[in-house]
């Protein structure tokens, strides 16, 4: 029995035969060319064929995984036409008088290595894309056909890595799981895996020469483990867990398309919390009514500089368009405390949870805030977008925010850029905001209660401190009374109130929340149908 650990891309558990995909052994040889222009013409022809192939893959992906994920192949088409990439190939052919295949392969390696060595995780993930399009060009130049996955038996795919084009060509019904030695959680392939609901592990330190096709394997996405040649006992245990998970899934699937309504007719919206564009697949898969919290700070993390207005606009627009009219609530930058970005130079703080964070950064550094607001207002023109401001403690802060929004509106008008002023609400996550929520309700369009911070501030407990676990009680009467106060004051002024903190997914409290009159619960996508089940079973 061989056991390996990796990173889980999609949780699930499966038992089945392995199918080991090894890199094509085709060797690209360096050959002298007496006619460089003819070789460049061959590259042009191969690129034209590649464009046709990618268009077919795009059309297939749109049907199978949606337009947002299919955009991978549009990106590949654009990369294929990149002037720097194509010029590098042509220059190598002319200066070294070599064959097209070798020039493409070397250029692909060079560009891929350049991306892989970048500090930015997103750019690192693009290394695989460059490799993918270069391999495609080489195959076209050498007359090779794409790998045919249609005849594959139901299997656990084992590979060094998988390109997006390989993944999308696979018959979803025949993939039990996939496990790769390399890969990134930010890669297109990982996103596709999540969209296709395929249990998957990446970063698994396997030696592919030790594993063979047909070998029995178990992929446990919950434990982030893969086991080859498992014992009979482990197989039986796995089959039992698979049956249990299947029963749970089937039961919950019957709730898709159903209303979130109690037996007595009370309704509540159940939305999803997400951290990236790639998570939208989870949202749609689990039939969420909308997105109640898009944590925009994840666009700022894991990089060396601020995301540009255009980067943010494209991300927000994609989410809004993909949700097709359903509400998408985007929280403005909430960095600080346990979420740090070095380039912000926030400095060390004795009490970061009580420090320079979230809306405080935005109001102190309005240029950062305005860049994000411009992107949000522009994206709002494409769908049902709402903005949510975190860590509010006063009415003065709200007035200051609105003043900056007015400035951004004027700038967009002057530039002739389409935009829309969306619904604007605040997070209630401090005792201060709870105590003045009657005044705040007059100023904003909605409240969303961040129960994680509200609990730690109310109970004076650092939720990161393990020593205090026994004292941390999110069911504390004080918390529940605060939630009720917020709901009552919101409704008094004709506004809606929801919860976007972890407490919203607490199945022990679902009935209490409905009784309180909460209008919305925003939870992890995997909890949508579970909360819906609770709602539909209560009086």
C-alpha positions as CSV (number, residue, x, y, z in Angstrom):
1,X,0.0,0.0,0.0
2,X,1.3,3.4,-1.0
3,X,-0.1,6.6,0.6
4,X,0.6,10.2,-0.4
5,X,-0.7,13.6,0.7
6,X,-1.3,16.7,-1.4
7,X,-3.6,19.7,-1.6
8,X,-7.3,19.1,-2.1
9,X,-8.9,21.0,-5.0
10,X,-12.3,19.5,-4.6
11,X,-13.5,17.4,-1.7
12,X,-15.0,14.0,-2.3
13,X,-14.0,10.4,-1.9
14,X,-13.7,7.7,-4.6
15,X,-12.4,4.2,-5.2
16,X,-11.4,3.0,-8.6
17,X,-8.7,2.1,-11.2
18,X,-5.9,4.5,-11.9
19,X,-5.2,5.7,-15.4
20,X,-1.6,7.0,-15.6
21,X,-1.1,9.7,-18.2
22,X,2.6,10.3,-19.0
23,X,4.0,13.1,-21.0
24,X,4.2,12.4,-24.7
25,X,7.6,10.9,-25.5
26,X,7.8,12.8,-28.8
27,X,11.2,14.4,-28.9
28,X,11.6,17.8,-30.6
29,X,14.9,17.8,-32.5
30,X,16.9,20.8,-33.5
31,X,17.4,20.8,-37.3
32,X,19.0,23.3,-39.6
33,X,16.6,25.2,-42.0
34,X,17.8,26.7,-45.3
35,X,14.5,28.6,-45.6
36,X,13.6,30.4,-42.4
37,X,10.6,32.2,-44.0
38,X,9.1,28.9,-45.0
39,X,9.5,27.7,-41.3
40,X,7.8,30.9,-40.1
41,X,5.0,30.3,-42.6
42,X,4.6,26.8,-41.1
43,X,4.2,28.4,-37.6
44,X,1.5,30.7,-39.0
45,X,-0.4,27.7,-40.4
46,X,0.0,25.7,-37.2
47,X,-1.2,28.8,-35.2
48,X,-4.3,29.1,-37.5
49,X,-5.1,25.4,-36.9
50,X,-4.6,25.9,-33.1
51,X,-7.0,28.8,-33.2
52,X,-9.7,26.5,-34.7
53,X,-9.0,23.8,-32.2
54,X,-9.2,26.2,-29.3
55,X,-12.5,27.6,-30.6
56,X,-13.9,24.1,-30.6
57,X,-12.7,23.5,-27.1
58,X,-14.3,26.8,-26.0
59,X,-17.6,25.9,-27.5
60,X,-17.5,22.5,-25.7
61,X,-16.5,24.1,-22.4
62,X,-19.3,26.6,-22.6
63,X,-21.8,23.8,-22.6
64,X,-20.1,21.7,-20.0
65,X,-18.7,24.2,-17.5
66,X,-20.1,27.6,-18.4
67,X,-18.9,30.7,-20.1
68,X,-16.7,31.9,-17.2
69,X,-14.6,28.8,-17.2
70,X,-14.6,28.4,-20.9
71,X,-12.9,31.8,-21.1
72,X,-9.6,29.8,-20.5
73,X,-9.6,29.0,-24.2
74,X,-10.2,32.6,-25.2
75,X,-7.1,33.4,-23.1
76,X,-5.2,30.7,-24.9
77,X,-6.2,32.2,-28.2
78,X,-5.0,35.6,-27.2
79,X,-1.7,34.3,-25.8
80,X,-1.2,32.5,-29.1
81,X,-1.4,35.8,-30.9
82,X,0.9,37.6,-28.4
83,X,3.4,39.7,-30.3
84,X,6.3,39.0,-27.9
85,X,5.7,35.3,-28.0
86,X,5.4,35.1,-31.8
87,X,8.3,37.5,-32.4
88,X,10.5,35.4,-30.2
89,X,9.7,32.3,-32.3
90,X,10.3,34.1,-35.6
91,X,13.5,35.7,-34.4
92,X,14.9,32.4,-33.3
93,X,14.1,30.8,-36.6
94,X,15.8,33.6,-38.5
95,X,18.9,34.2,-36.4
96,X,19.6,30.5,-35.7
97,X,18.3,29.1,-39.0
98,X,16.4,26.3,-37.2
99,X,13.2,24.3,-37.7
100,X,9.9,25.7,-36.5
101,X,9.2,22.8,-34.0
102,X,12.4,23.5,-32.1
103,X,11.9,27.2,-32.0
104,X,8.4,26.9,-30.7
105,X,9.4,24.3,-28.0
106,X,12.4,26.4,-26.8
107,X,10.3,29.7,-26.8
108,X,7.6,27.9,-24.9
109,X,10.0,26.7,-22.3
110,X,11.6,30.2,-21.9
111,X,8.3,32.0,-21.5
112,X,6.9,29.3,-19.2
113,X,10.0,29.5,-17.0
114,X,9.7,33.3,-16.9
115,X,6.1,33.1,-15.6
116,X,7.0,30.3,-13.2
117,X,9.7,32.5,-11.6
118,X,7.4,35.4,-11.0
119,X,6.3,36.2,-7.4
120,X,2.7,36.6,-8.3
121,X,0.7,33.4,-7.9
122,X,-1.7,34.2,-10.7
123,X,1.2,34.8,-13.1
124,X,2.9,31.6,-11.9
125,X,-0.2,29.7,-12.8
126,X,0.0,31.1,-16.4
127,X,3.2,29.1,-16.9
128,X,1.1,26.0,-17.6
129,X,-0.9,28.0,-20.2
130,X,2.2,29.0,-22.1
131,X,3.3,25.4,-22.0
132,X,-0.1,24.2,-23.2
133,X,-0.3,26.4,-26.3
134,X,3.4,25.7,-27.2
135,X,2.8,22.0,-27.1
136,X,-0.3,22.4,-29.2
137,X,1.7,24.3,-31.8
138,X,4.4,21.6,-31.8
139,X,1.8,18.9,-32.2
140,X,0.3,20.7,-35.2
141,X,3.7,21.3,-36.8
142,X,4.7,17.6,-36.4
143,X,1.3,16.3,-37.6
144,X,0.3,14.8,-34.2
145,X,-3.3,14.7,-33.2
146,X,-4.7,15.6,-29.8
147,X,-5.0,12.8,-27.2
148,X,-8.4,11.1,-27.6
149,X,-10.0,10.8,-24.2
150,X,-13.4,9.6,-25.5
151,X,-12.5,5.9,-25.3
152,X,-11.3,6.1,-21.7
153,X,-12.9,3.8,-19.1
154,X,-14.1,5.3,-15.8
155,X,-10.8,6.0,-14.0
156,X,-8.8,8.1,-11.5
157,X,-6.5,10.2,-13.7
158,X,-2.9,10.2,-12.4
159,X,-0.6,12.7,-14.1
160,X,2.4,14.9,-13.7
161,X,0.1,17.8,-14.5
162,X,-2.9,18.4,-16.7
163,X,-3.5,21.2,-19.1
164,X,-6.9,22.9,-19.2
165,X,-7.4,21.6,-22.8
166,X,-6.8,18.0,-21.6
167,X,-9.2,18.4,-18.7
168,X,-12.0,19.8,-20.7
169,X,-11.7,17.1,-23.4
170,X,-12.2,14.4,-20.9
171,X,-15.6,12.8,-20.6
172,X,-16.8,14.0,-17.3
173,X,-18.8,10.9,-16.6
174,X,-15.7,8.8,-16.9
175,X,-13.4,10.8,-14.5
176,X,-13.7,9.5,-11.0
177,X,-11.0,11.9,-9.7
178,X,-7.7,13.3,-10.7
179,X,-4.3,13.4,-8.9
180,X,-1.3,15.4,-10.2
181,X,2.3,15.8,-9.0
182,X,2.3,19.5,-9.9
183,X,-0.4,22.2,-10.4
184,X,-1.7,25.2,-8.5
185,X,-4.9,25.9,-6.7
186,X,-5.1,29.1,-8.7
187,X,-4.7,27.3,-12.1
188,X,-7.4,27.1,-14.6
189,X,-7.3,23.3,-14.3
190,X,-8.1,23.5,-10.6
191,X,-11.0,25.8,-11.3
192,X,-12.3,23.5,-14.0
193,X,-12.1,20.6,-11.6
194,X,-14.2,22.4,-9.1
195,X,-16.7,23.4,-11.8
196,X,-16.9,19.9,-13.0
197,X,-17.3,18.6,-9.5
198,X,-14.4,16.2,-9.8
199,X,-12.6,15.2,-6.6
200,X,-9.0,16.3,-7.1
201,X,-5.6,16.5,-5.4
202,X,-2.6,18.5,-6.6
203,X,1.0,18.7,-5.4
204,X,1.2,15.0,-4.6
205,X,4.8,13.8,-4.4
206,X,4.3,10.6,-6.5
207,X,6.8,8.9,-8.7
208,X,4.7,8.0,-11.7
209,X,7.1,5.2,-12.7
210,X,5.9,3.4,-9.5
211,X,2.3,3.6,-10.5
212,X,0.6,1.8,-13.3
213,X,-2.7,2.0,-15.2
214,X,-5.3,-0.4,-13.7
215,X,-3.9,-0.1,-10.2
216,X,-6.6,0.3,-7.5
217,X,-6.6,3.7,-5.9
218,X,-8.5,5.7,-3.3
219,X,-8.7,9.5,-3.5
220,X,-9.9,11.1,-0.3
221,X,-10.4,14.8,-0.9
222,X,-11.5,15.4,2.7
223,X,-8.1,14.1,4.0
224,X,-6.2,15.3,0.9
225,X,-4.8,11.8,0.5
226,X,-4.4,9.2,-2.3
227,X,-3.8,5.5,-1.5
228,X,-2.6,3.0,-4.1
229,X,-3.2,-0.8,-3.5
230,X,-5.4,-0.2,-0.5
231,X,-6.1,-3.1,1.9
232,X,-9.5,-4.9,1.7
233,X,-10.5,-3.3,5.0
234,X,-9.8,0.2,3.7
235,X,-11.7,-0.5,0.5
236,X,-14.7,-1.6,2.4
237,X,-14.5,1.5,4.7
238,X,-14.2,3.7,1.6
239,X,-17.1,2.1,-0.2
240,X,-19.2,2.7,2.9
241,X,-18.2,6.4,3.0
242,X,-18.9,6.7,-0.7
243,X,-22.4,5.3,-0.3
244,X,-23.0,7.7,2.7
245,X,-21.8,10.7,0.7
246,X,-23.8,9.7,-2.3
247,X,-27.0,9.3,-0.2
248,X,-26.4,12.7,1.3
249,X,-25.8,14.3,-2.0
250,X,-28.8,12.7,-3.7
251,X,-31.1,13.8,-0.9
252,X,-29.8,17.3,-1.0
253,X,-30.0,17.4,-4.8
254,X,-33.8,17.0,-4.6
255,X,-33.9,20.5,-3.0
256,X,-32.4,22.3,-6.0
257,X,-34.9,24.7,-7.5
258,X,-37.0,24.6,-4.3
259,X,-37.9,27.7,-2.3
260,X,-36.3,28.5,1.1
261,X,-39.7,28.5,2.8
262,X,-40.9,27.0,6.1
263,X,-44.0,24.8,6.5
264,X,-45.8,27.9,7.8
265,X,-44.8,30.0,4.8
266,X,-42.0,32.1,6.1
267,X,-39.3,32.8,3.4
268,X,-35.6,33.6,3.8
269,X,-32.9,34.2,1.1
270,X,-29.9,31.8,1.2
271,X,-26.9,33.2,-0.5
272,X,-23.2,32.1,-0.8
273,X,-19.9,33.4,0.5
274,X,-17.0,33.3,-1.9
275,X,-13.4,34.4,-2.1
276,X,-12.7,34.4,-5.8
277,X,-14.1,34.3,-9.3
278,X,-13.4,30.6,-9.4
279,X,-15.8,29.9,-6.6
280,X,-18.8,31.0,-8.6
281,X,-19.1,27.4,-9.9
282,X,-19.7,26.2,-6.3
283,X,-22.4,28.9,-6.0
284,X,-24.3,27.8,-9.1
285,X,-23.8,24.1,-8.4
286,X,-25.4,24.4,-5.0
287,X,-28.3,26.6,-6.3
288,X,-27.6,29.7,-4.2
289,X,-30.0,32.5,-4.6
290,X,-27.1,35.0,-4.9
291,X,-23.8,35.9,-3.5
292,X,-24.0,37.5,0.0
293,X,-20.3,38.1,0.4
294,X,-17.6,38.3,-2.2
295,X,-14.4,38.8,-0.2
296,X,-12.6,41.2,-2.6
297,X,-9.5,41.2,-0.4
298,X,-8.4,38.0,-2.0
299,X,-7.7,40.0,-5.1
300,X,-5.2,41.9,-3.1
301,X,-3.5,38.9,-1.3
302,X,-0.6,36.7,-2.6
303,X,0.9,39.4,-4.8
304,X,3.5,42.2,-4.7
305,X,1.4,45.2,-5.7
306,X,-2.2,46.4,-5.7
307,X,-4.6,44.9,-8.3
308,X,-5.3,47.5,-11.0
309,X,-8.8,49.0,-11.6
310,X,-9.0,47.0,-14.8
311,X,-8.1,43.7,-13.0
312,X,-10.8,44.3,-10.4
313,X,-13.4,45.4,-12.9
314,X,-12.9,42.3,-15.0
315,X,-13.2,40.0,-11.9
316,X,-16.3,41.8,-10.6
317,X,-18.0,41.9,-14.0
318,X,-17.3,38.3,-14.6
319,X,-19.0,37.3,-11.3
320,X,-21.9,39.6,-11.9
321,X,-22.5,38.4,-15.4
322,X,-22.2,34.7,-14.5
323,X,-24.8,35.1,-11.8
324,X,-27.2,36.4,-14.4
325,X,-29.3,38.8,-12.5
326,X,-29.0,37.3,-9.0
327,X,-27.7,39.5,-6.3
328,X,-23.9,39.8,-5.9
329,X,-22.8,41.6,-2.8
330,X,-19.1,42.6,-3.0
331,X,-17.3,43.6,0.2
332,X,-14.7,46.4,-0.2
333,X,-11.1,45.8,0.8
334,X,-11.0,44.0,4.3
335,X,-7.3,43.6,4.8
336,X,-5.6,43.8,8.2
337,X,-5.8,41.6,11.4
338,X,-5.1,38.1,10.1
339,X,-5.0,39.1,6.4
340,X,-1.8,40.9,5.6
341,X,-0.3,42.2,2.4
342,X,3.3,43.3,2.7
343,X,3.0,46.0,0.0
344,X,0.4,47.8,2.1
345,X,3.1,48.5,4.7
346,X,0.6,48.4,7.6
347,X,3.4,47.9,10.2
348,X,3.3,45.8,13.3
349,X,0.4,46.3,15.7
350,X,0.0,44.9,19.2
351,X,-3.7,44.3,18.6
352,X,-4.1,44.0,14.8
353,X,-7.8,42.8,15.2
354,X,-8.5,46.2,16.8
355,X,-6.2,48.1,14.5
356,X,-5.6,49.6,11.1
357,X,-7.8,47.5,8.9
358,X,-10.7,47.3,6.5
359,X,-12.6,50.6,6.0
360,X,-10.1,52.4,8.1
361,X,-7.4,51.8,5.5
362,X,-9.8,52.9,2.7
363,X,-10.7,56.1,4.4
364,X,-7.1,56.9,5.4
365,X,-5.8,56.0,1.9
366,X,-8.6,57.1,-0.4
367,X,-6.7,56.5,-3.6
368,X,-6.7,52.8,-2.9
369,X,-10.4,53.0,-2.1
370,X,-11.3,55.1,-5.2
371,X,-9.6,52.5,-7.5
372,X,-11.8,49.8,-6.1
373,X,-14.9,51.9,-6.1
374,X,-14.4,52.8,-9.8
375,X,-14.1,49.1,-10.7
376,X,-17.2,48.3,-8.6
377,X,-19.4,51.1,-10.1
378,X,-18.3,50.1,-13.6
379,X,-19.1,46.4,-13.0
380,X,-22.5,47.4,-11.5
381,X,-23.6,48.4,-15.0
382,X,-23.5,44.7,-16.0
383,X,-25.8,43.1,-13.4
384,X,-27.2,43.0,-9.9
385,X,-24.2,44.2,-7.9
386,X,-24.3,45.6,-4.3
387,X,-21.4,47.1,-2.3
388,X,-20.8,46.3,1.3
389,X,-18.5,48.3,3.6
390,X,-16.9,46.5,6.5
391,X,-15.9,47.5,10.1
392,X,-18.3,50.5,10.3
393,X,-18.5,52.1,13.8
394,X,-20.0,55.5,13.1
395,X,-22.4,57.6,10.9
396,X,-19.5,59.9,10.1
397,X,-17.7,57.0,8.4
398,X,-20.8,56.4,6.2
399,X,-21.0,60.0,5.2
400,X,-17.3,60.0,4.4
401,X,-17.7,56.9,2.2
402,X,-20.6,58.5,0.3
403,X,-18.5,61.6,-0.3
404,X,-15.8,59.5,-1.9
405,X,-18.4,57.6,-3.9
406,X,-19.7,61.0,-5.2
407,X,-16.1,61.9,-6.3
408,X,-15.8,58.6,-8.2
409,X,-19.1,59.2,-9.9
410,X,-18.0,62.6,-11.1
411,X,-14.7,61.1,-12.4
412,X,-16.5,58.4,-14.3
413,X,-19.0,61.0,-15.7
414,X,-16.1,63.2,-16.9
415,X,-14.4,60.2,-18.5
416,X,-17.6,59.1,-20.2
417,X,-17.3,55.6,-18.7
418,X,-20.5,53.6,-18.2
419,X,-21.4,52.9,-14.5
420,X,-24.2,52.5,-12.1
421,X,-24.7,53.5,-8.5
422,X,-25.6,50.2,-6.8
423,X,-27.3,49.3,-3.6
424,X,-24.9,50.2,-0.7
425,X,-24.9,48.5,2.7
426,X,-22.6,48.0,5.7
427,X,-21.4,45.1,7.8
428,X,-22.5,45.1,11.4
429,X,-19.5,43.6,13.2
430,X,-18.8,45.9,16.1
431,X,-20.9,46.5,19.3
432,X,-20.7,50.2,18.3
433,X,-22.5,49.7,15.0
434,X,-25.1,47.5,16.8
435,X,-25.9,50.3,19.4
436,X,-26.4,52.9,16.7
437,X,-28.0,50.7,14.1
438,X,-31.2,52.7,14.2
439,X,-29.3,55.8,12.9
440,X,-27.2,53.7,10.4
441,X,-30.4,52.1,9.0
442,X,-31.5,55.6,7.9
443,X,-28.4,56.0,5.8
444,X,-27.8,52.6,4.1
445,X,-29.7,50.1,2.0
446,X,-29.0,47.0,4.0
447,X,-27.2,45.4,6.9
448,X,-25.1,42.2,6.8
449,X,-24.0,40.9,10.2
450,X,-20.4,39.7,10.4
451,X,-20.8,37.3,13.3
452,X,-17.2,36.3,13.5
453,X,-15.9,39.7,14.5
454,X,-19.0,40.7,16.3
455,X,-18.6,37.7,18.6
456,X,-14.9,38.3,19.3
457,X,-15.4,42.0,20.0
458,X,-18.5,41.5,22.2
459,X,-17.0,38.7,24.2
460,X,-13.5,40.3,24.3
461,X,-12.0,37.1,22.9
462,X,-9.3,36.9,20.2
463,X,-10.8,34.1,18.0
464,X,-7.2,33.2,16.9
465,X,-6.2,32.4,20.4
466,X,-6.5,28.6,21.0
467,X,-6.3,29.1,24.8
468,X,-9.7,30.8,24.7
469,X,-11.6,28.2,22.7
470,X,-13.5,27.1,25.8
471,X,-14.7,30.7,26.4
472,X,-15.6,31.5,22.8
473,X,-19.4,31.1,22.5
474,X,-21.1,32.4,19.4
475,X,-24.4,31.3,20.8
476,X,-24.0,33.7,23.7
477,X,-27.3,35.5,24.6
478,X,-25.6,38.9,24.0
479,X,-24.8,38.0,20.4
480,X,-28.3,36.7,19.7
481,X,-29.9,39.8,21.3
482,X,-27.6,42.0,19.2
483,X,-28.7,40.2,16.0
484,X,-32.4,40.7,17.0
485,X,-31.7,44.4,17.6
486,X,-30.1,44.8,14.2
487,X,-33.0,43.1,12.4
488,X,-35.6,45.1,14.2
489,X,-34.0,48.4,13.5
490,X,-33.4,47.5,9.8
491,X,-37.1,46.6,9.3
492,X,-38.2,49.7,11.2
493,X,-36.6,51.8,8.5
494,X,-37.7,49.6,5.6
495,X,-34.3,47.9,5.1
496,X,-33.2,44.3,4.9
497,X,-30.8,42.5,7.2
498,X,-28.8,39.3,6.8
499,X,-25.9,37.4,8.3
500,X,-22.7,36.7,6.3
501,X,-20.6,35.3,9.2
502,X,-20.0,31.6,10.0
503,X,-22.9,31.6,12.4
504,X,-25.3,31.9,9.4
505,X,-24.4,28.2,8.5
506,X,-25.0,27.0,12.1
507,X,-27.8,24.5,11.6
508,X,-28.7,24.7,15.3
509,X,-29.7,28.3,14.9
510,X,-31.5,28.3,11.6
511,X,-34.9,28.1,13.2
512,X,-34.0,30.9,15.6
513,X,-32.8,33.1,12.7
514,X,-36.0,32.6,10.8
515,X,-38.0,33.4,14.0
516,X,-35.9,36.6,14.4
517,X,-37.0,37.8,10.9
518,X,-33.6,37.7,9.2
519,X,-34.1,38.3,5.5
520,X,-30.9,36.5,4.4
521,X,-28.3,34.0,5.4
522,X,-25.0,33.9,3.4
523,X,-23.0,30.7,3.9
524,X,-20.3,28.5,2.3
525,X,-21.6,27.1,-1.0
526,X,-21.5,23.6,0.4
527,X,-24.0,24.6,3.2
528,X,-26.7,26.1,0.9
529,X,-28.8,23.0,0.5
530,X,-28.2,21.9,4.1
531,X,-29.6,25.2,5.4
532,X,-32.5,25.0,2.8
533,X,-33.3,21.6,4.2
534,X,-33.5,23.0,7.7
535,X,-35.7,25.9,6.6
536,X,-38.1,23.7,4.7
537,X,-38.5,21.2,7.6
538,X,-39.3,23.8,10.3
539,X,-42.8,25.2,11.2
